């Protein structure tokens, strides 16, 4: 395809925003600032009682002002008190809770409840981000892209340089500005945020409540997790973002969500505002096939092995269980999702659906000479590009999973590249122990070694290096690794013993003794862990370079593909893929039938704890005080009309990663729950939304309040919350 065709694909006007539109069922993570034009009438038809301005406004307080992104979009939270109290999911706070935990203070096992603001715990590096307003910068962004064009270069639909130009031009004191592209260059928007850096942990239930059922129940329905945690957001005396200080005060949000304990029923209107991370629903059939047949299976294979090692070690030792809890969760969460994604993408024949769409698109292109000149043999070219890349797709995954995200040792060794580069630039062989890089590494390693066990890491390393060696394409296999394998005659245990015996990174004492002398290039150059990381990374760069032209062409063709889809569907507003910008999704509360003869109710109750509880089981155990509270059965005002305490409910809201912790809001704008998961049948959701089976799993806010009140006795928190009865 010619370069000029790619350029046209970037600068064409694609989207027609109209109030007269059609969508598929309740599919769509819709841009919140366009909601009034594109979605509000459909929302009214489903039952929303708020005006569009009460949901999103840039001039008066609205629902969007209560919605926050954690850590620039890893999760979502919402403000529930005028004293800066914010609620999100327990699994969103899991890493923070784990880092604070020890055998002496095991907040994962026992929970954490601050009795006053003085007991709240600061979380260094934690951020909470409020959206202020959004402006359309499409025309200017395209001009900037055009100015960056070079002869013979394929222009991507988005670039950091272009983002920087726009963000600097429209910079506003007190705000962070961030550019985002929609539908691969269909539109460009600039988002203004207030970002708060003084965030403190307020409350978290024990893991046996917050993550009840763990891996077994993860990505399923019904679930019973009490998946919530609370933070407080602090600012300076004027309520503005500020670095941590004991003098900072809780902020007063522009808007606070009222909390309803009136309960829900099937068919009730529900909506979520949040920050979904990423979807890829405009991926062509060839990309879908690559993911479910090559890259996902490779990732699953590596994580299967790693998780089995961690699971055995964690079950055998309480200290290791605390140390590796967050690492295990971060590996297992997407591991299980990927298994389900493969299963249901095949079950729903998403490749077949995409292929049929591509056949229709090709016929539409060929039916008009102008379209044929513009789009050419689009689908055939995509097919050829994906076919060229397919033999190497797994190699990139094995490098990422077995080396970059493999053993802690190889991950730590990656940091040495920066030291080596600095020495080369400065023309020196030693960096002084008091230089900023050495200080930063020392600070990092204090936490790193707290959650590191050498014997566990050795087992992971042995398994990861063997998987890497046996699965990397021979063309991109590092010579240095080959020499090590040959030296130890394929005995990976002996190879591991050699690396851990001779690497300065393998123990805390050795690492800090070395840092105390200053970082010297001689040690770096011969460190076996660094040599492994460096050589594998170099070969991965070679692979990227080999595929660079093909990768760029795929990117440009996919941009053209989306443009063609939009043009063919003119008059229908297509929801942009998620990209960590605020979105709204709406629908109703309801159950579903996953297969013949099976029907799932729309809600789960505390009875599920009684049915699933297994003493001393790592997933279904309950602390004695948790079990006692359930046995007591004092549900207070949080019981439903039938006397039961309901723990969760299902909706057909369209969510993905990043939506975790999002408030589930009723027709009146009241908080009724928190989104925390999808059901097993929705696992194809990032590639394809199935209106019959996709469900959003939510914790009932009444269960949350019961834990705060009846279980923890944290009346100080209840006093802050506006509860609607």
C-alpha positions in Angstrom: 0.0 0.0 0.0 1.3 3.5 -0.9 2.4 6.0 1.7 -0.1 8.6 0.4 -2.9 6.2 1.1 -1.8 5.8 4.7 -1.7 9.6 5.1 -5.2 10.0 3.8 -6.4 7.4 6.2 -5.1 9.5 9.1 -6.5 12.8 8.1 -9.9 11.7 6.9 -12.9 12.8 9.0 -14.5 9.6 10.1 -17.1 9.9 12.8 -20.5 11.5 12.5 -21.8 12.2 16.0 -25.6 12.1 15.9 -28.4 11.6 18.4 -30.0 9.3 15.9 -27.9 6.1 16.2 -28.0 2.4 16.6 -25.8 0.2 18.8 -25.7 -3.5 19.6 -27.6 -4.2 22.8 -25.8 -2.4 25.7 -22.3 -2.7 24.1 -20.0 0.2 24.5 -17.6 2.0 26.9 -18.8 5.4 25.8 -16.9 8.7 26.1 -18.4 10.5 29.0 -18.0 14.0 27.6 -20.1 13.0 24.5 -22.7 11.2 26.5 -25.4 13.9 26.1 -25.2 13.8 22.3 -24.6 10.0 21.7 -26.2 8.1 24.6 -28.5 10.0 26.8 -31.7 9.3 25.0 -31.0 5.5 25.2 -30.1 5.9 28.9 -33.4 7.6 29.5 -35.3 4.8 27.7 -33.6 2.4 30.1 -34.7 4.4 33.1 -32.1 6.9 34.2 -33.7 9.8 36.2 -30.8 12.2 36.1 -30.3 14.9 33.5 -27.3 14.7 31.2 -25.8 17.7 33.0 -26.1 15.9 36.4 -24.0 13.1 35.0 -21.4 15.2 33.2 -20.8 18.9 33.4 -17.7 21.1 33.2 -19.3 24.1 34.9 -21.3 22.6 37.8 -20.7 19.6 40.1 -21.8 16.3 38.5 -21.4 12.6 38.9 -18.1 12.6 36.9 -16.5 14.8 39.7 -16.9 11.9 42.1 -15.1 9.4 39.8 -11.3 9.0 40.1 -8.6 7.0 38.4 -6.0 5.3 40.6 -2.4 5.3 39.5 -3.3 6.9 36.2 -5.9 4.3 35.3 -4.9 0.9 36.9 -8.3 1.0 38.7 -11.2 3.3 39.4 -12.6 4.7 42.6 -15.3 7.1 43.8 -15.6 9.7 46.4 -18.1 8.9 49.2 -17.6 11.6 51.8 -16.9 15.4 52.0 -13.7 14.5 53.9 -11.9 12.9 50.9 -12.9 9.3 51.6 -12.6 7.2 48.5 -13.8 3.6 47.8 -12.4 1.1 45.3 -11.9 -2.7 45.1 -9.8 -4.7 47.6 -7.9 -6.2 44.7 -7.0 -2.7 43.5 -5.5 -2.1 47.0 -4.0 -5.6 47.2 -0.4 -4.6 46.3 -0.4 -1.7 48.8 -1.8 -3.9 51.6 0.7 -6.6 50.8 3.6 -4.2 50.9 2.5 -2.9 54.3 2.0 -6.5 55.7 4.4 -8.6 57.7 4.2 -11.5 60.1 3.8 -8.9 62.9 1.1 -6.8 61.0 -0.6 -9.1 58.5 -3.1 -6.7 57.0 -3.9 -9.2 54.2 -5.0 -11.8 56.7 -6.5 -9.6 59.4 -7.6 -6.5 57.5 -6.9 -2.9 58.3 -9.3 -0.4 59.9 -8.2 3.1 60.9 -10.1 4.5 63.9 -9.1 8.1 63.0 -7.2 10.0 60.4 -4.0 9.7 62.5 -4.0 5.9 62.0 -4.3 6.1 58.2 -1.2 4.9 56.3 0.5 6.9 53.6 1.1 5.0 50.4 4.1 6.5 48.6 3.7 6.8 44.9 -0.1 6.4 45.0 -2.1 8.8 42.8 -5.7 9.7 42.5 -6.8 11.6 39.4 -9.9 13.7 38.8 -11.1 14.7 35.3 -11.8 18.4 35.0 -12.7 18.9 31.3 -12.1 17.7 27.8 -11.4 19.6 24.6 -11.4 18.5 21.0 -7.9 19.0 19.4 -8.5 16.9 16.3 -7.6 19.4 13.6 -4.5 20.7 15.4 -3.3 17.2 16.2 -3.5 16.2 12.5 -1.5 19.3 11.6 1.2 18.4 14.1 1.3 14.8 12.7 1.6 16.3 9.2 4.5 18.5 10.3 6.4 15.5 11.7 6.1 13.6 8.4 9.4 12.5 6.7 9.8 11.1 3.2 9.3 7.4 3.0 8.0 7.2 6.6 4.7 5.7 7.5 3.0 8.1 9.9 1.3 6.4 12.9 -2.1 7.7 14.0 -0.6 8.8 17.3 2.9 9.7 18.6 4.5 10.9 21.8 6.0 13.9 20.0 2.6 15.0 18.7 1.1 14.5 22.2 3.9 16.6 23.7 3.4 19.4 21.3 -0.4 19.6 22.0 0.0 19.1 25.8 2.6 21.9 26.0 0.5 24.3 24.0 -2.6 23.8 26.1 -0.9 23.4 29.5 -2.8 24.9 32.4 -1.4 25.5 35.8 -2.6 23.1 38.4 -3.6 20.5 35.9 -2.0 17.6 34.0 -3.0 17.6 30.3 -3.1 14.3 28.4 -3.8 13.7 24.7 -5.7 10.6 23.6 -6.7 9.3 20.2 -10.0 7.6 19.5 -10.7 4.9 16.9 -7.1 5.0 15.7 -7.1 8.7 14.8 -10.8 9.3 14.2 -10.7 12.0 16.9 -8.2 13.5 19.3 -9.1 14.8 22.7 -7.1 16.6 25.4 -8.1 15.7 28.9 -7.4 17.9 31.9 -6.8 16.2 35.2 -6.1 17.2 38.8 -3.7 14.6 40.2 -3.3 14.1 44.0 -0.2 12.4 45.4 -1.0 12.3 49.1 -3.2 9.2 49.3 -3.5 7.1 52.5 -5.0 3.7 53.2 -8.1 3.9 55.5 -9.7 0.5 55.5 -9.5 -3.0 54.0 -11.3 -6.2 55.0 -9.4 -9.4 55.6 -8.6 -11.2 52.4 -10.9 -14.0 53.3 -13.7 -11.5 52.7 -12.1 -9.2 50.1 -10.9 -12.1 47.9 -13.1 -15.0 49.0 -12.8 -17.8 46.5 -9.6 -16.3 45.0 -8.5 -18.1 41.7 -11.4 -20.7 41.7 -14.1 -18.0 41.8 -12.2 -15.4 39.9 -13.8 -14.4 36.6 -17.0 -16.3 37.4 -20.6 -15.9 38.6 -22.0 -16.3 41.2 -19.2 -14.8 43.4 -19.3 -13.6 47.0 -16.2 -11.4 47.4 -16.5 -8.4 49.6 -14.1 -6.7 47.2 -13.6 -3.2 48.6 -11.0 -1.0 50.2 -10.9 2.7 51.2 -8.4 5.4 50.9 -8.4 9.1 51.8 -7.2 11.8 49.4 -5.2 14.7 50.9 -4.3 18.2 49.5 -2.9 21.4 50.8 -4.8 23.9 52.9 -6.7 25.1 49.8 -7.5 21.6 48.6 -5.0 21.6 45.8 -2.7 18.7 44.9 0.5 18.7 47.0 3.4 16.4 47.9 2.9 14.5 51.1 3.0 16.6 54.3 1.7 16.0 57.8 0.1 19.4 57.4 -2.0 18.3 54.4 -5.8 18.1 54.9 -8.5 15.8 53.5 -9.8 17.3 50.3 -13.5 18.3 49.8 -14.5 16.8 46.5 -16.8 18.8 44.1 -19.3 15.9 44.2 -19.9 13.0 46.6 -21.9 9.9 45.8 -24.8 9.2 48.1 -25.0 5.5 49.1 -28.3 3.6 48.8 -29.3 0.7 51.0 -32.7 0.4 49.4 -31.6 -2.7 47.5 -32.0 -3.7 43.9 -34.2 -5.9 41.8 -33.9 -7.6 38.4 -34.4 -5.1 35.6 -33.3 -2.1 37.6 -31.3 0.5 35.6 -27.6 0.6 36.4 -24.6 2.4 35.0 -20.8 2.6 35.6 -18.5 5.5 35.2 -14.9 4.6 35.2 -11.5 4.3 33.5 -11.5 1.1 31.4 -7.9 0.3 30.4 -7.9 -1.3 26.9 -10.0 -3.3 24.5 -9.3 -4.4 21.0 -12.7 -4.9 19.4 -11.6 -3.6 16.0 -8.8 -6.2 15.7 -9.1 -8.0 12.3 -9.6 -11.8 12.2 -5.9 -12.5 11.7 -5.0 -10.6 14.9 -7.7 -12.5 16.9 -6.4 -15.8 15.6 -2.8 -14.9 16.5 -3.8 -14.1 20.0 -5.9 -17.1 20.8 -3.7 -19.6 18.9 -0.2 -18.3 19.5 0.4 -15.5 22.1 -2.1 -16.4 24.7 -1.2 -20.1 24.8 2.5 -19.1 25.2 1.8 -16.8 28.1 -0.5 -19.4 29.7 2.2 -22.0 29.5 4.8 -19.9 31.2 2.5 -18.7 33.9 1.1 -22.2 34.6 4.7 -23.2 35.5 5.5 -20.1 37.6 2.2 -20.1 39.5 2.6 -23.7 40.4 6.0 -23.0 42.0 4.7 -19.9 43.9 1.5 -21.7 45.0 3.5 -24.6 46.6 5.9 -22.3 48.3 3.1 -20.0 49.6 1.1 -22.8 51.0 4.1 -24.2 52.9 5.3 -21.0 54.6 3.3 -18.1 56.0 6.1 -15.6 55.5 6.5 -16.5 51.9 2.7 -16.3 51.5 2.8 -12.7 52.5 5.9 -11.9 50.4 4.5 -13.4 47.2 0.8 -12.6 47.6 0.8 -9.6 45.3 3.1 -11.2 42.7 0.9 -14.3 42.6 -2.2 -12.2 42.1 -0.7 -10.1 39.3 0.3 -13.3 37.5 -2.8 -15.3 38.1 -5.4 -12.7 37.3 -4.6 -12.3 33.6 -3.5 -15.9 33.3 -7.0 -17.1 34.1 -8.5 -14.4 31.9 -6.4 -15.5 29.0 -7.6 -19.1 29.4 -11.2 -18.0 29.3 -10.5 -15.6 26.4 -9.2 -18.5 24.3 -12.1 -20.7 25.3 -14.9 -18.2 24.6 -13.3 -16.5 21.6 -13.4 -19.9 19.9 -16.8 -20.9 21.3 -18.4 -17.7 19.9 -16.4 -18.1 16.7 -15.1 -14.6 16.8 -12.6 -15.3 14.0 -15.6 -16.4 11.9 -17.6 -13.3 12.8 -14.6 -11.1 11.9 -14.0 -13.0 8.7 -17.6 -12.5 7.6 -17.4 -8.8 8.5 -14.2 -8.5 6.4 -15.9 -10.3 3.5 -18.7 -7.7 3.6 -16.1 -4.9 3.9 -14.2 -6.2 0.9 -17.4 -6.3 -1.2 -18.3 -2.8 -0.1 -14.8 -1.5 -1.1 -14.8 -3.3 -4.4 -18.3 -1.9 -5.3 -17.0 1.6 -5.7 -13.9 2.8 -7.7 -13.3 5.6 -5.3 -13.3 3.3 -2.3 -11.2 0.8 -4.2 -8.6 3.5 -4.9 -8.6 4.5 -1.3 -8.6 1.2 0.5 -7.0 -1.1 -2.1 -6.7 -4.8 -1.2 -6.9 -4.0 2.5 -7.9 -7.4 3.8 -5.4 -9.3 1.6 -2.6 -7.1 2.8 -3.5 -7.5 6.4 -3.6 -11.3 5.9 -0.1 -11.3 4.4 1.4 -9.1 7.2 0.0 -11.2 10.0 1.2 -14.4 8.2 4.7 -12.9 8.0 4.8 -12.2 11.8 3.1 -15.4 13.0 6.2 -17.6 13.2 7.9 -15.1 15.6 4.9 -14.0 17.8 5.5 -16.6 20.5 9.2 -15.7 20.8 8.3 -12.2 22.0 6.0 -13.6 24.6 8.5 -16.1 25.9 11.0 -13.3 26.3 8.5 -11.1 28.2 7.1 -13.8 30.4 10.2 -15.9 31.1 12.8 -13.2 31.4 11.3 -9.7 31.8 8.5 -11.0 34.1 10.2 -14.2 35.1 12.4 -14.7 38.1 12.9 -11.6 40.3 16.6 -11.9 39.7 16.4 -11.3 35.9 13.8 -8.5 36.5 16.2 -6.8 38.9 19.1 -7.3 36.4 17.2 -5.3 33.8 17.8 -2.2 35.9 21.6 -2.4 35.3 21.2 -1.3 31.7 20.7 2.2 33.0 23.9 2.1 35.0 25.9 0.8 32.1 24.5 3.5 29.8 25.3 6.2 32.3 28.9 5.0 32.6 29.3 4.9 28.8 28.0 8.5 28.5 30.2 9.8 31.3 33.2 7.8 30.2 33.7 6.3 33.7 34.0 2.9 35.2 32.5 3.5 38.7 29.5 5.4 39.9 29.8 6.8 43.4 27.6 5.2 46.1 26.0 8.6 46.8 25.0 9.3 43.1 21.2 9.6 42.5 21.1 6.3 40.6 22.7 4.3 43.4 20.5 5.9 46.0 17.4 5.1 43.9 18.5 1.5 43.5 19.1 1.2 47.2 15.7 2.6 48.0 14.1 0.2 45.4 15.9 -2.8 46.8 14.8 -2.2 50.4 11.2 -3.1 49.3 12.5 -5.6 46.7 14.3 -7.8 49.1 11.5 -7.6 51.7 9.4 -9.6 49.2 12.1 -11.9 47.9 13.0 -15.4 48.9 16.2 -16.8 47.2 15.1 -20.4 47.3 11.7 -19.6 45.7 13.4 -17.4 43.1 15.9 -20.1 42.2 13.1 -22.5 41.4 11.3 -19.9 39.3 14.6 -19.1 37.5 15.3 -22.7 36.7 11.9 -23.3 35.2 11.9 -19.9 33.3 15.3 -20.3 31.7 14.4 -23.8 30.5 11.1 -22.6 29.0 12.9 -19.7 27.3 15.7 -21.9 25.8 13.2 -24.5 24.5 10.8 -22.0 22.9 12.7 -19.1 21.4 13.1 -19.0 17.6 16.7 -20.3 16.8 17.2 -17.2 14.7 16.9 -15.0 17.7 18.5 -17.2 20.4 21.3 -15.5 22.4 24.7 -17.0 21.9 25.6 -16.3 25.6 22.6 -18.4 26.8 23.7 -21.2 24.5 27.2 -21.2 26.0 25.8 -21.5 29.5 23.5 -24.3 28.6 26.4 -26.1 26.9 28.7 -25.5 29.8 26.3 -27.2 32.2 25.3 -29.9 29.7 21.6 -28.9 29.7 21.4 -29.2 33.5 19.3 -26.2 34.4 19.6 -26.7 38.1 23.4 -26.5 37.9 23.1 -23.4 35.6 20.9 -21.8 38.3 23.3 -22.6 41.1 26.1 -21.0 39.1 24.1 -17.8 38.4 22.9 -17.4 42.0 26.3 -18.1 43.5 28.1 -15.5 41.2 25.5 -12.8 40.8 25.9 -9.7 43.1 22.1 -9.4 42.8 21.1 -12.7 44.3 21.2 -11.7 48.0 20.6 -8.5 49.9 23.9 -8.6 51.8 25.9 -9.0 48.6 23.9 -6.3 46.8 24.2 -3.7 49.5 27.9 -4.4 50.2 28.5 -3.8 46.5 26.5 -0.6 46.5 28.5 0.6 49.5 31.6 0.5 47.3 30.0 2.2 44.4 28.7 0.6 41.2 31.6 -0.5 39.1 31.3 -1.6 35.4 33.7 -4.5 35.9 31.2 -6.2 38.2 28.3 -5.4 35.9 30.0 -6.8 32.8 30.7 -10.2 34.4 27.5 -10.6 36.5 25.8 -13.7 35.1 22.2 -12.5 35.8 22.9 -9.3 34.0 24.5 -11.1 31.1 21.4 -13.2 30.7 19.0 -10.3 30.9 21.2 -8.2 28.6 21.7 -10.9 25.9 18.0 -11.9 25.8 17.0 -8.3 25.6 19.4 -7.6 22.7 18.0 -10.6 20.8 14.5 -9.4 21.4 15.5 -6.0 20.0 16.8 -7.8 16.9 13.5 -9.5 16.6 11.7 -6.2 16.8 14.0 -4.6 14.2 13.4 -7.6 11.9 9.7 -7.2 12.2 9.7 -3.3 12.3 8.6 -2.6 8.8 5.9 -5.3 8.9 4.7 -4.1 12.3 4.4 -0.5 11.0 2.5 -1.7 8.0 0.1 -3.7 10.2 -0.5 -0.5 12.3 -1.2 1.6 9.2 -3.4 -1.1 7.7 -5.4 -1.4 10.9 -5.9 2.4 11.0 -7.2 2.2 7.4 -9.3 -0.9 8.4 -11.1 1.1 11.2 -11.6 4.0 8.8 -13.3 1.7 6.3 -15.5 0.2 9.0 -16.6 3.6 10.2 -17.3 4.7 6.6 -19.2 1.6 5.8 -21.3 2.0 8.9 -21.9 5.7 8.4 -24.8 6.9 10.6 -23.9 4.5 13.4 -21.8 5.8 16.2 -19.1 3.2 17.0 -17.8 3.1 20.6 -14.1 3.7 20.7 -11.9 1.1 22.2 -11.0 1.7 25.9 -7.8 3.6 26.5 -7.9 4.6 30.2 -10.0 7.7 29.6 -13.3 8.2 31.5 -16.2 6.2 30.0 -19.8 5.5 30.8 -21.6 2.2 30.3 -25.3 1.6 31.1 -27.7 -1.3 31.2 -29.7 -3.3 33.7 -29.4 -5.7 36.6 -30.1 -9.3 35.6 -29.0 -12.9 35.6 -28.5 -15.2 32.7 -28.5 -18.8 31.4 -25.0 -19.9 30.5 -26.1 -23.2 29.0 -29.1 -25.5 28.6 -30.9 -26.3 31.8 -28.8 -23.9 33.9 -29.9 -20.4 35.1 -28.0 -18.0 37.3 -29.9 -15.6 39.5 -29.0 -12.0 39.4 -27.7 -11.8 42.9 -25.7 -13.8 45.5 -26.1 -13.9 49.3 -24.1 -14.5 52.5 -25.4 -18.1 52.3 -22.6 -18.6 49.7 -20.0 -18.2 52.4 -21.7 -20.9 54.5 -21.8 -23.3 51.5 -18.3 -22.7 50.3 -16.4 -22.3 53.5 -13.6 -24.9 53.9 -11.5 -24.7 57.0 -7.8 -24.1 56.3 -8.4 -24.0 52.6 -6.2 -21.3 51.0 -9.1 -20.0 48.9 -12.3 -20.7 50.9 -11.1 -20.4 54.5 -12.5 -17.8 56.9 -10.8 -16.1 59.8 -12.6 -17.2 63.1 -14.0 -13.7 63.6 -15.3 -13.5 60.1 -17.0 -16.9 60.4 -18.4 -15.9 63.8 -19.9 -12.7 62.3 -21.5 -14.7 59.6 -22.8 -17.3 62.0 -24.3 -14.6 64.2 -26.4 -13.4 61.3 -26.9 -9.8 62.5 -27.4 -8.1 59.2 -28.9 -4.9 60.7 -30.3 -2.4 58.3 -28.3 -3.9 55.4 -30.6 -6.9 55.1 -33.0 -7.0 52.1 -36.8 -7.1 52.5 -36.6 -10.9 52.6 -34.2 -10.7 55.6 -31.1 -11.9 53.7 -27.8 -10.1 53.3 -26.9 -10.0 49.6 -23.2 -9.9 48.8 -23.2 -9.3 45.0 -25.2 -8.9 41.8 -24.8 -9.1 38.1 -25.5 -6.5 35.4 -25.0 -6.4 31.6 -22.7 -3.4 31.9 -19.8 -3.4 29.5 -16.5 -3.2 31.4 -12.9 -4.3 31.2 -9.6 -4.0 33.2 -9.3 -0.5 34.7 -13.0 -0.5 35.6 -12.2 -2.4 38.8 -13.6 -0.4 41.7 -15.9 1.6 39.5 -19.1 2.7 41.2 -22.3 1.0 40.1 -24.9 3.7 40.1 -28.7 3.5 40.0 -31.2 5.6 38.1 -31.2 8.3 40.8 -27.4 8.6 40.9 -26.9 6.6 44.1 -24.1 4.2 44.7 -25.4 0.6 44.9 -22.2 -1.4 44.4 -18.7 -1.7 43.0 -17.8 -3.4 39.7 -15.0 -5.9 40.3 -15.1 -8.7 37.7 -16.6 -10.3 34.7 -18.3 -13.7 34.3 -16.5 -16.6 32.7 -18.8 -16.4 29.6 -17.6 -12.8 29.0 -13.9 -13.7 28.7 -13.9 -12.8 25.0 -15.0 -9.3 25.9 -11.9 -7.4 25.0 -12.2 -8.7 21.5 -15.9 -9.2 21.1 -19.0 -8.2 23.2 -21.6 -11.0 23.4 -24.9 -9.3 24.5 -26.4 -12.5 25.7 -23.6 -13.6 28.0 -21.4 -10.6 29.0 -21.9 -9.7 32.6 -20.4 -7.3 35.0 -20.0 -8.8 38.5 -20.6 -6.3 41.4 -20.3 -6.3 45.1 -23.5 -5.1 46.8 -22.8 -1.9 48.7 -25.0 -3.2 51.6 -22.5 -6.0 52.1 -19.7 -3.5 52.2 -21.5 -1.4 54.8 -22.2 -4.5 56.9 -18.5 -5.4 56.9 -17.7 -1.8 58.0 -20.4 -1.7 60.6 -21.3 -5.1 62.0 -18.0 -6.9 61.4 -15.3 -4.2 61.9 -17.3 -1.8 64.1 -15.8 1.2 62.2 -18.5 3.6 63.1 -16.1 6.5 62.4 -16.3 5.7 58.7 -20.1 5.3 58.6 -20.5 8.8 60.0 -18.9 10.3 57.0 -21.0 8.5 54.4 -24.4 9.8 53.2 -26.6 6.7 53.4 -30.0 6.8 51.7 -32.6 4.4 53.2 
